[in-house]
Amino acid sequence: MPAKSKAQQKAAGAALSAKRGDTNVSELQGASKSMYESMSEKELDEMASTKRKGKPEHKSKS
């Protein structure tokens, strides 16, 4: 599933880094922490590798 915003992509990247052991899990906060716990490494990789061009900074509420 591709990321819908730049913020979502950054959170997925942080969670992926922790999954791979490059970052401590204790450093994760908020969305990245819940992504780490609920998504597989493959899912996180797909979300983090989404193209950024044309993505909003944050997903709209509607």
CHARMM-style PDB file with segment names, atoms N, HN, CA, C and O in Angstrom:
ATOM      1  N   MET     1       0.849  -1.168   0.000  1.00  0.00      PROA
ATOM      2  CA  MET     1       0.000   0.000   0.000  1.00  0.00      PROA
ATOM      3  C   MET     1       0.897   1.234   0.000  1.00  0.00      PROA
ATOM      4  O   MET     1       1.735   1.379   0.890  1.00  0.00      PROA
ATOM      5  N   PRO     2       0.744   2.111  -0.962  1.00  0.00      PROA
ATOM      6  CA  PRO     2       1.596   3.295  -1.015  1.00  0.00      PROA
ATOM      7  C   PRO     2       1.211   4.338   0.030  1.00  0.00      PROA
ATOM      8  O   PRO     2       0.060   4.399   0.461  1.00  0.00      PROA
ATOM      9  N   ALA     3       2.174   5.153   0.431  1.00  0.00      PROA
ATOM     10  HN  ALA     3       3.110   5.104   0.081  1.00  0.00      PROA
ATOM     11  CA  ALA     3       1.922   6.218   1.402  1.00  0.00      PROA
ATOM     12  C   ALA     3       1.046   7.286   0.758  1.00  0.00      PROA
ATOM     13  O   ALA     3       1.154   7.550  -0.439  1.00  0.00      PROA
ATOM     14  N   LYS     4       0.178   7.898   1.561  1.00  0.00      PROA
ATOM     15  HN  LYS     4       0.091   7.683   2.534  1.00  0.00      PROA
ATOM     16  CA  LYS     4      -0.713   8.938   1.060  1.00  0.00      PROA
ATOM     17  C   LYS     4      -0.175  10.335   1.343  1.00  0.00      PROA
ATOM     18  O   LYS     4      -0.710  11.312   0.819  1.00  0.00      PROA
ATOM     19  N   SER     5       0.864  10.454   2.155  1.00  0.00      PROA
ATOM     20  HN  SER     5       1.299   9.661   2.581  1.00  0.00      PROA
ATOM     21  CA  SER     5       1.458  11.757   2.457  1.00  0.00      PROA
ATOM     22  C   SER     5       2.939  11.588   2.786  1.00  0.00      PROA
ATOM     23  O   SER     5       3.416  10.479   3.026  1.00  0.00      PROA
ATOM     24  N   LYS     6       3.653  12.713   2.793  1.00  0.00      PROA
ATOM     25  HN  LYS     6       3.265  13.613   2.598  1.00  0.00      PROA
ATOM     26  CA  LYS     6       5.075  12.686   3.126  1.00  0.00      PROA
ATOM     27  C   LYS     6       5.279  12.276   4.581  1.00  0.00      PROA
ATOM     28  O   LYS     6       6.226  11.554   4.895  1.00  0.00      PROA
ATOM     29  N   ALA     7       4.404  12.728   5.465  1.00  0.00      PROA
ATOM     30  HN  ALA     7       3.635  13.314   5.210  1.00  0.00      PROA
ATOM     31  CA  ALA     7       4.518  12.392   6.885  1.00  0.00      PROA
ATOM     32  C   ALA     7       4.352  10.886   7.100  1.00  0.00      PROA
ATOM     33  O   ALA     7       5.073  10.281   7.893  1.00  0.00      PROA
ATOM     34  N   GLN     8       3.406  10.295   6.394  1.00  0.00      PROA
ATOM     35  HN  GLN     8       2.820  10.786   5.750  1.00  0.00      PROA
ATOM     36  CA  GLN     8       3.172   8.851   6.505  1.00  0.00      PROA
ATOM     37  C   GLN     8       4.388   8.087   5.980  1.00  0.00      PROA
ATOM     38  O   GLN     8       4.764   7.055   6.536  1.00  0.00      PROA
ATOM     39  N   GLN     9       4.992   8.589   4.921  1.00  0.00      PROA
ATOM     40  HN  GLN     9       4.686   9.427   4.470  1.00  0.00      PROA
ATOM     41  CA  GLN     9       6.167   7.950   4.343  1.00  0.00      PROA
ATOM     42  C   GLN     9       7.357   8.026   5.307  1.00  0.00      PROA
ATOM     43  O   GLN     9       8.102   7.056   5.452  1.00  0.00      PROA
ATOM     44  N   LYS    10       7.533   9.169   5.960  1.00  0.00      PROA
ATOM     45  HN  LYS    10       6.928   9.956   5.842  1.00  0.00      PROA
ATOM     46  CA  LYS    10       8.624   9.327   6.926  1.00  0.00      PROA
ATOM     47  C   LYS    10       8.444   8.389   8.112  1.00  0.00      PROA
ATOM     48  O   LYS    10       9.408   7.789   8.586  1.00  0.00      PROA
ATOM     49  N   ALA    11       7.202   8.263   8.595  1.00  0.00      PROA
ATOM     50  HN  ALA    11       6.419   8.750   8.211  1.00  0.00      PROA
ATOM     51  CA  ALA    11       6.929   7.369   9.715  1.00  0.00      PROA
ATOM     52  C   ALA    11       7.219   5.924   9.331  1.00  0.00      PROA
ATOM     53  O   ALA    11       7.771   5.165  10.127  1.00  0.00      PROA
ATOM     54  N   ALA    12       6.847   5.548   8.117  1.00  0.00      PROA
ATOM     55  HN  ALA    12       6.398   6.165   7.471  1.00  0.00      PROA
ATOM     56  CA  ALA    12       7.112   4.187   7.641  1.00  0.00      PROA
ATOM     57  C   ALA    12       8.614   3.943   7.524  1.00  0.00      PROA
ATOM     58  O   ALA    12       9.091   2.850   7.829  1.00  0.00      PROA
ATOM     59  N   GLY    13       9.352   4.942   7.090  1.00  0.00      PROA
ATOM     60  HN  GLY    13       8.965   5.830   6.842  1.00  0.00      PROA
ATOM     61  CA  GLY    13      10.802   4.823   6.985  1.00  0.00      PROA
ATOM     62  C   GLY    13      11.459   4.625   8.342  1.00  0.00      PROA
ATOM     63  O   GLY    13      12.385   3.826   8.483  1.00  0.00      PROA
ATOM     64  N   ALA    14      10.975   5.359   9.339  1.00  0.00      PROA
ATOM     65  HN  ALA    14      10.223   6.008   9.224  1.00  0.00      PROA
ATOM     66  CA  ALA    14      11.516   5.219  10.691  1.00  0.00      PROA
ATOM     67  C   ALA    14      11.213   3.829  11.246  1.00  0.00      PROA
ATOM     68  O   ALA    14      12.079   3.199  11.853  1.00  0.00      PROA
ATOM     69  N   ALA    15       9.996   3.354  11.042  1.00  0.00      PROA
ATOM     70  HN  ALA    15       9.292   3.866  10.549  1.00  0.00      PROA
ATOM     71  CA  ALA    15       9.606   2.028  11.517  1.00  0.00      PROA
ATOM     72  C   ALA    15      10.408   0.937  10.804  1.00  0.00      PROA
ATOM     73  O   ALA    15      10.815  -0.046  11.422  1.00  0.00      PROA
ATOM     74  N   LEU    16      10.628   1.116   9.516  1.00  0.00      PROA
ATOM     75  HN  LEU    16      10.298   1.915   9.014  1.00  0.00      PROA
ATOM     76  CA  LEU    16      11.409   0.149   8.740  1.00  0.00      PROA
ATOM     77  C   LEU    16      12.853   0.093   9.246  1.00  0.00      PROA
ATOM     78  O   LEU    16      13.440  -0.985   9.340  1.00  0.00      PROA
ATOM     79  N   SER    17      13.413   1.244   9.566  1.00  0.00      PROA
ATOM     80  HN  SER    17      12.936   2.119   9.489  1.00  0.00      PROA
ATOM     81  CA  SER    17      14.767   1.303  10.102  1.00  0.00      PROA
ATOM     82  C   SER    17      14.870   0.521  11.407  1.00  0.00      PROA
ATOM     83  O   SER    17      15.856  -0.179  11.639  1.00  0.00      PROA
ATOM     84  N   ALA    18      13.858   0.640  12.252  1.00  0.00      PROA
ATOM     85  HN  ALA    18      13.057   1.209  12.063  1.00  0.00      PROA
ATOM     86  CA  ALA    18      13.843  -0.100  13.518  1.00  0.00      PROA
ATOM     87  C   ALA    18      13.662  -1.600  13.276  1.00  0.00      PROA
ATOM     88  O   ALA    18      14.282  -2.418  13.956  1.00  0.00      PROA
ATOM     89  N   LYS    19      12.819  -1.957  12.314  1.00  0.00      PROA
ATOM     90  HN  LYS    19      12.316  -1.293  11.762  1.00  0.00      PROA
ATOM     91  CA  LYS    19      12.607  -3.382  11.991  1.00  0.00      PROA
ATOM     92  C   LYS    19      13.912  -4.033  11.544  1.00  0.00      PROA
ATOM     93  O   LYS    19      14.186  -5.189  11.866  1.00  0.00      PROA
ATOM     94  N   ARG    20      14.707  -3.276  10.801  1.00  0.00      PROA
ATOM     95  HN  ARG    20      14.484  -2.337  10.539  1.00  0.00      PROA
ATOM     96  CA  ARG    20      15.960  -3.816  10.274  1.00  0.00      PROA
ATOM     97  C   ARG    20      17.091  -3.762  11.300  1.00  0.00      PROA
ATOM     98  O   ARG    20      18.170  -4.306  11.065  1.00  0.00      PROA
ATOM     99  N   GLY    21      16.844  -3.106  12.441  1.00  0.00      PROA
ATOM    100  HN  GLY    21      15.968  -2.664  12.632  1.00  0.00      PROA
ATOM    101  CA  GLY    21      17.838  -3.046  13.496  1.00  0.00      PROA
ATOM    102  C   GLY    21      18.793  -1.868  13.403  1.00  0.00      PROA
ATOM    103  O   GLY    21      19.771  -1.801  14.147  1.00  0.00      PROA
ATOM    104  N   ASP    22      18.517  -0.934  12.490  1.00  0.00      PROA
ATOM    105  HN  ASP    22      17.722  -0.988  11.885  1.00  0.00      PROA
ATOM    106  CA  ASP    22      19.385   0.237  12.329  1.00  0.00      PROA
ATOM    107  C   ASP    22      19.097   1.315  13.378  1.00  0.00      PROA
ATOM    108  O   ASP    22      19.964   2.135  13.681  1.00  0.00      PROA
ATOM    109  N   THR    23      17.900   1.312  13.921  1.00  0.00      PROA
ATOM    110  HN  THR    23      17.196   0.646  13.675  1.00  0.00      PROA
ATOM    111  CA  THR    23      17.462   2.297  14.916  1.00  0.00      PROA
ATOM    112  C   THR    23      16.888   1.546  16.112  1.00  0.00      PROA
ATOM    113  O   THR    23      16.337   0.456  15.956  1.00  0.00      PROA
ATOM    114  N   ASN    24      17.014   2.121  17.298  1.00  0.00      PROA
ATOM    115  HN  ASN    24      17.462   3.006  17.424  1.00  0.00      PROA
ATOM    116  CA  ASN    24      16.411   1.511  18.485  1.00  0.00      PROA
ATOM    117  C   ASN    24      14.900   1.696  18.466  1.00  0.00      PROA
ATOM    118  O   ASN    24      14.406   2.768  18.118  1.00  0.00      PROA
ATOM    119  N   VAL    25      14.172   0.659  18.838  1.00  0.00      PROA
ATOM    120  HN  VAL    25      14.573  -0.212  19.121  1.00  0.00      PROA
ATOM    121  CA  VAL    25      12.716   0.720  18.886  1.00  0.00      PROA
ATOM    122  C   VAL    25      12.269   1.776  19.897  1.00  0.00      PROA
ATOM    123  O   VAL    25      11.222   2.399  19.723  1.00  0.00      PROA
ATOM    124  N   SER    26      13.053   1.976  20.946  1.00  0.00      PROA
ATOM    125  HN  SER    26      13.904   1.470  21.088  1.00  0.00      PROA
ATOM    126  CA  SER    26      12.700   2.950  21.980  1.00  0.00      PROA
ATOM    127  C   SER    26      12.710   4.387  21.451  1.00  0.00      PROA
ATOM    128  O   SER    26      12.144   5.273  22.090  1.00  0.00      PROA
ATOM    129  N   GLU    27      13.333   4.635  20.310  1.00  0.00      PROA
ATOM    130  HN  GLU    27      13.792   3.915  19.790  1.00  0.00      PROA
ATOM    131  CA  GLU    27      13.365   5.974  19.716  1.00  0.00      PROA
ATOM    132  C   GLU    27      12.103   6.288  18.917  1.00  0.00      PROA
ATOM    133  O   GLU    27      11.864   7.448  18.581  1.00  0.00      PROA
ATOM    134  N   LEU    28      11.296   5.279  18.607  1.00  0.00      PROA
ATOM    135  HN  LEU    28      11.491   4.337  18.879  1.00  0.00      PROA
ATOM    136  CA  LEU    28      10.085   5.492  17.821  1.00  0.00      PROA
ATOM    137  C   LEU    28       8.995   6.144  18.660  1.00  0.00      PROA
ATOM    138  O   LEU    28       8.884   5.897  19.860  1.00  0.00      PROA
ATOM    139  N   GLN    29       8.186   6.987  18.003  1.00  0.00      PROA
ATOM    140  HN  GLN    29       8.276   7.187  17.028  1.00  0.00      PROA
ATOM    141  CA  GLN    29       7.068   7.643  18.675  1.00  0.00      PROA
ATOM    142  C   GLN    29       5.859   7.636  17.745  1.00  0.00      PROA
ATOM    143  O   GLN    29       6.002   7.553  16.525  1.00  0.00      PROA
ATOM    144  N   GLY    30       4.689   7.722  18.323  1.00  0.00      PROA
ATOM    145  HN  GLY    30       4.573   7.789  19.314  1.00  0.00      PROA
ATOM    146  CA  GLY    30       3.455   7.913  17.565  1.00  0.00      PROA
ATOM    147  C   GLY    30       3.218   6.904  16.469  1.00  0.00      PROA
ATOM    148  O   GLY    30       3.240   5.693  16.692  1.00  0.00      PROA
ATOM    149  N   ALA    31       2.987   7.434  15.259  1.00  0.00      PROA
ATOM    150  HN  ALA    31       2.969   8.418  15.077  1.00  0.00      PROA
ATOM    151  CA  ALA    31       2.614   6.594  14.120  1.00  0.00      PROA
ATOM    152  C   ALA    31       3.699   5.583  13.765  1.00  0.00      PROA
ATOM    153  O   ALA    31       3.395   4.442  13.417  1.00  0.00      PROA
ATOM    154  N   SER    32       4.952   5.991  13.849  1.00  0.00      PROA
ATOM    155  HN  SER    32       5.200   6.918  14.131  1.00  0.00      PROA
ATOM    156  CA  SER    32       6.025   5.064  13.481  1.00  0.00      PROA
ATOM    157  C   SER    32       6.073   3.877  14.441  1.00  0.00      PROA
ATOM    158  O   SER    32       6.374   2.758  14.027  1.00  0.00      PROA
ATOM    159  N   LYS    33       5.779   4.113  15.716  1.00  0.00      PROA
ATOM    160  HN  LYS    33       5.534   5.022  16.053  1.00  0.00      PROA
ATOM    161  CA  LYS    33       5.780   3.026  16.700  1.00  0.00      PROA
ATOM    162  C   LYS    33       4.640   2.043  16.423  1.00  0.00      PROA
ATOM    163  O   LYS    33       4.835   0.829  16.493  1.00  0.00      PROA
ATOM    164  N   SER    34       3.454   2.566  16.108  1.00  0.00      PROA
ATOM    165  HN  SER    34       3.296   3.552  16.051  1.00  0.00      PROA
ATOM    166  CA  SER    34       2.333   1.662  15.825  1.00  0.00      PROA
ATOM    167  C   SER    34       2.546   0.931  14.502  1.00  0.00      PROA
ATOM    168  O   SER    34       2.142  -0.224  14.369  1.00  0.00      PROA
ATOM    169  N   MET    35       3.171   1.581  13.525  1.00  0.00      PROA
ATOM    170  HN  MET    35       3.499   2.519  13.634  1.00  0.00      PROA
ATOM    171  CA  MET    35       3.492   0.911  12.259  1.00  0.00      PROA
ATOM    172  C   MET    35       4.490  -0.216  12.503  1.00  0.00      PROA
ATOM    173  O   MET    35       4.359  -1.297  11.928  1.00  0.00      PROA
ATOM    174  N   TYR    36       5.476   0.029  13.344  1.00  0.00      PROA
ATOM    175  HN  TYR    36       5.582   0.907  13.810  1.00  0.00      PROA
ATOM    176  CA  TYR    36       6.481  -0.982  13.669  1.00  0.00      PROA
ATOM    177  C   TYR    36       5.820  -2.230  14.243  1.00  0.00      PROA
ATOM    178  O   TYR    36       6.190  -3.353  13.899  1.00  0.00      PROA
ATOM    179  N   GLU    37       4.846  -2.026  15.114  1.00  0.00      PROA
ATOM    180  HN  GLU    37       4.546  -1.114  15.393  1.00  0.00      PROA
ATOM    181  CA  GLU    37       4.186  -3.141  15.791  1.00  0.00      PROA
ATOM    182  C   GLU    37       3.179  -3.869  14.901  1.00  0.00      PROA
ATOM    183  O   GLU    37       2.971  -5.071  15.070  1.00  0.00      PROA
ATOM    184  N   SER    38       2.555  -3.169  13.963  1.00  0.00      PROA
ATOM    185  HN  SER    38       2.725  -2.193  13.826  1.00  0.00      PROA
ATOM    186  CA  SER    38       1.448  -3.776  13.234  1.00  0.00      PROA
ATOM    187  C   SER    38       1.745  -4.165  11.780  1.00  0.00      PROA
ATOM    188  O   SER    38       0.944  -4.865  11.161  1.00  0.00      PROA
ATOM    189  N   MET    39       2.875  -3.725  11.228  1.00  0.00      PROA
ATOM    190  HN  MET    39       3.525  -3.156  11.730  1.00  0.00      PROA
ATOM    191  CA  MET    39       3.147  -3.988   9.812  1.00  0.00      PROA
ATOM    192  C   MET    39       4.396  -4.845   9.631  1.00  0.00      PROA
ATOM    193  O   MET    39       5.308  -4.827  10.457  1.00  0.00      PROA
ATOM    194  N   SER    40       4.414  -5.590   8.535  1.00  0.00      PROA
ATOM    195  HN  SER    40       3.673  -5.604   7.863  1.00  0.00      PROA
ATOM    196  CA  SER    40       5.583  -6.412   8.220  1.00  0.00      PROA
ATOM    197  C   SER    40       6.659  -5.537   7.565  1.00  0.00      PROA
ATOM    198  O   SER    40       6.391  -4.410   7.146  1.00  0.00      PROA
ATOM    199  N   GLU    41       7.867  -6.074   7.486  1.00  0.00      PROA
ATOM    200  HN  GLU    41       8.084  -6.989   7.825  1.00  0.00      PROA
ATOM    201  CA  GLU    41       8.963  -5.337   6.856  1.00  0.00      PROA
ATOM    202  C   GLU    41       8.649  -5.058   5.388  1.00  0.00      PROA
ATOM    203  O   GLU    41       8.987  -3.990   4.878  1.00  0.00      PROA
ATOM    204  N   LYS    42       8.014  -5.997   4.712  1.00  0.00      PROA
ATOM    205  HN  LYS    42       7.740  -6.864   5.127  1.00  0.00      PROA
ATOM    206  CA  LYS    42       7.657  -5.818   3.297  1.00  0.00      PROA
ATOM    207  C   LYS    42       6.658  -4.671   3.135  1.00  0.00      PROA
ATOM    208  O   LYS    42       6.814  -3.836   2.244  1.00  0.00      PROA
ATOM    209  N   GLU    43       5.631  -4.627   3.994  1.00  0.00      PROA
ATOM    210  HN  GLU    43       5.505  -5.306   4.717  1.00  0.00      PROA
ATOM    211  CA  GLU    43       4.636  -3.559   3.929  1.00  0.00      PROA
ATOM    212  C   GLU    43       5.280  -2.196   4.195  1.00  0.00      PROA
ATOM    213  O   GLU    43       4.984  -1.219   3.508  1.00  0.00      PROA
ATOM    214  N   LEU    44       6.152  -2.141   5.185  1.00  0.00      PROA
ATOM    215  HN  LEU    44       6.393  -2.935   5.743  1.00  0.00      PROA
ATOM    216  CA  LEU    44       6.832  -0.891   5.503  1.00  0.00      PROA
ATOM    217  C   LEU    44       7.726  -0.449   4.354  1.00  0.00      PROA
ATOM    218  O   LEU    44       7.801   0.741   4.050  1.00  0.00      PROA
ATOM    219  N   ASP    45       8.404  -1.395   3.714  1.00  0.00      PROA
ATOM    220  HN  ASP    45       8.344  -2.362   3.961  1.00  0.00      PROA
ATOM    221  CA  ASP    45       9.269  -1.075   2.589  1.00  0.00      PROA
ATOM    222  C   ASP    45       8.455  -0.488   1.437  1.00  0.00      PROA
ATOM    223  O   ASP    45       8.879   0.484   0.812  1.00  0.00      PROA
ATOM    224  N   GLU    46       7.297  -1.068   1.157  1.00  0.00      PROA
ATOM    225  HN  GLU    46       6.953  -1.857   1.665  1.00  0.00      PROA
ATOM    226  CA  GLU    46       6.428  -0.556   0.095  1.00  0.00      PROA
ATOM    227  C   GLU    46       5.981   0.873   0.400  1.00  0.00      PROA
ATOM    228  O   GLU    46       5.981   1.730  -0.483  1.00  0.00      PROA
ATOM    229  N   MET    47       5.604   1.122   1.644  1.00  0.00      PROA
ATOM    230  HN  MET    47       5.605   0.426   2.361  1.00  0.00      PROA
ATOM    231  CA  MET    47       5.112   2.437   2.019  1.00  0.00      PROA
ATOM    232  C   MET    47       6.240   3.472   2.025  1.00  0.00      PROA
ATOM    233  O   MET    47       6.040   4.606   1.589  1.00  0.00      PROA
ATOM    234  N   ALA    48       7.400   3.097   2.506  1.00  0.00      PROA
ATOM    235  HN  ALA    48       7.562   2.176   2.860  1.00  0.00      PROA
ATOM    236  CA  ALA    48       8.523   4.033   2.589  1.00  0.00      PROA
ATOM    237  C   ALA    48       9.117   4.357   1.226  1.00  0.00      PROA
ATOM    238  O   ALA    48       9.700   5.427   1.047  1.00  0.00      PROA
ATOM    239  N   SER    49       8.981   3.459   0.270  1.00  0.00      PROA
ATOM    240  HN  SER    49       8.508   2.590   0.415  1.00  0.00      PROA
ATOM    241  CA  SER    49       9.595   3.670  -1.042  1.00  0.00      PROA
ATOM    242  C   SER    49       8.666   4.348  -2.046  1.00  0.00      PROA
ATOM    243  O   SER    49       8.998   4.429  -3.229  1.00  0.00      PROA
ATOM    244  N   THR    50       7.531   4.825  -1.607  1.00  0.00      PROA
ATOM    245  HN  THR    50       7.261   4.758  -0.647  1.00  0.00      PROA
ATOM    246  CA  THR    50       6.591   5.539  -2.470  1.00  0.00      PROA
ATOM    247  C   THR    50       7.231   6.818  -3.000  1.00  0.00      PROA
ATOM    248  O   THR    50       8.002   7.465  -2.290  1.00  0.00      PROA
ATOM    249  N   LYS    51       6.922   7.183  -4.226  1.00  0.00      PROA
ATOM    250  HN  LYS    51       6.296   6.658  -4.803  1.00  0.00      PROA
ATOM    251  CA  LYS    51       7.433   8.435  -4.787  1.00  0.00      PROA
ATOM    252  C   LYS    51       6.854   9.608  -4.003  1.00  0.00      PROA
ATOM    253  O   LYS    51       5.681   9.585  -3.631  1.00  0.00      PROA
ATOM    254  N   ARG    52       7.665  10.631  -3.750  1.00  0.00      PROA
ATOM    255  HN  ARG    52       8.618  10.650  -4.052  1.00  0.00      PROA
ATOM    256  CA  ARG    52       7.236  11.774  -2.941  1.00  0.00      PROA
ATOM    257  C   ARG    52       6.614  12.887  -3.777  1.00  0.00      PROA
ATOM    258  O   ARG    52       5.849  13.696  -3.252  1.00  0.00      PROA
ATOM    259  N   LYS    53       6.925  12.941  -5.047  1.00  0.00      PROA
ATOM    260  HN  LYS    53       7.547  12.284  -5.474  1.00  0.00      PROA
ATOM    261  CA  LYS    53       6.453  14.046  -5.878  1.00  0.00      PROA
ATOM    262  C   LYS    53       4.926  14.086  -5.900  1.00  0.00      PROA
ATOM    263  O   LYS    53       4.272  13.082  -6.184  1.00  0.00      PROA
ATOM    264  N   GLY    54       4.373  15.249  -5.600  1.00  0.00      PROA
ATOM    265  HN  GLY    54       4.904  16.064  -5.370  1.00  0.00      PROA
ATOM    266  CA  GLY    54       2.928  15.447  -5.644  1.00  0.00      PROA
ATOM    267  C   GLY    54       2.204  15.011  -4.373  1.00  0.00      PROA
ATOM    268  O   GLY    54       0.978  15.109  -4.309  1.00  0.00      PROA
ATOM    269  N   LYS    55       2.918  14.538  -3.374  1.00  0.00      PROA
ATOM    270  HN  LYS    55       3.914  14.458  -3.427  1.00  0.00      PROA
ATOM    271  CA  LYS    55       2.286  14.125  -2.126  1.00  0.00      PROA
ATOM    272  C   LYS    55       2.141  15.336  -1.202  1.00  0.00      PROA
ATOM    273  O   LYS    55       3.041  16.173  -1.131  1.00  0.00      PROA
ATOM    274  N   PRO    56       1.018  15.429  -0.500  1.00  0.00      PROA
ATOM    275  CA  PRO    56       0.879  16.511   0.488  1.00  0.00      PROA
ATOM    276  C   PRO    56       1.754  16.201   1.706  1.00  0.00      PROA
ATOM    277  O   PRO    56       2.146  15.052   1.914  1.00  0.00      PROA
ATOM    278  N   GLU    57       2.058  17.219   2.506  1.00  0.00      PROA
ATOM    279  HN  GLU    57       1.740  18.152   2.337  1.00  0.00      PROA
ATOM    280  CA  GLU    57       2.865  16.997   3.716  1.00  0.00      PROA
ATOM    281  C   GLU    57       2.098  16.116   4.690  1.00  0.00      PROA
ATOM    282  O   GLU    57       2.671  15.213   5.299  1.00  0.00      PROA
ATOM    283  N   HSD    58       0.793  16.380   4.839  1.00  0.00      PROA
ATOM    284  HN  HSD    58       0.327  17.114   4.344  1.00  0.00      PROA
ATOM    285  CA  HSD    58      -0.065  15.579   5.700  1.00  0.00      PROA
ATOM    286  C   HSD    58      -1.320  15.195   4.925  1.00  0.00      PROA
ATOM    287  O   HSD    58      -1.771  15.938   4.053  1.00  0.00      PROA
ATOM    288  N   LYS    59      -1.875  14.046   5.243  1.00  0.00      PROA
ATOM    289  HN  LYS    59      -1.509  13.443   5.951  1.00  0.00      PROA
ATOM    290  CA  LYS    59      -3.096  13.574   4.612  1.00  0.00      PROA
ATOM    291  C   LYS    59      -4.265  14.461   5.032  1.00  0.00      PROA
ATOM    292  O   LYS    59      -4.373  14.820   6.205  1.00  0.00      PROA
ATOM    293  N   SER    60      -5.127  14.813   4.107  1.00  0.00      PROA
ATOM    294  HN  SER    60      -5.039  14.521   3.155  1.00  0.00      PROA
ATOM    295  CA  SER    60      -6.277  15.652   4.452  1.00  0.00      PROA
ATOM    296  C   SER    60      -7.275  14.875   5.299  1.00  0.00      PROA
ATOM    297  O   SER    60      -7.345  13.648   5.216  1.00  0.00      PROA
ATOM    298  N   LYS    61      -8.035  15.578   6.103  1.00  0.00      PROA
ATOM    299  HN  LYS    61      -7.978  16.574   6.171  1.00  0.00      PROA
ATOM    300  CA  LYS    61      -8.974  14.940   7.032  1.00  0.00      PROA
ATOM    301  C   LYS    61     -10.179  14.325   6.324  1.00  0.00      PROA
ATOM    302  O   LYS    61     -10.787  13.392   6.849  1.00  0.00      PROA
ATOM    303  N   SER    62     -10.531  14.826   5.152  1.00  0.00      PROA
ATOM    304  HN  SER    62     -10.037  15.584   4.725  1.00  0.00      PROA
ATOM    305  CA  SER    62     -11.725  14.314   4.462  1.00  0.00      PROA
ATOM    306  C   SER    62     -11.458  13.204   3.504  1.00  0.00      PROA
ATOM    307  OT1 SER    62     -12.384  12.698   2.870  1.00  0.00      PROA
TER     308      SER     62
END
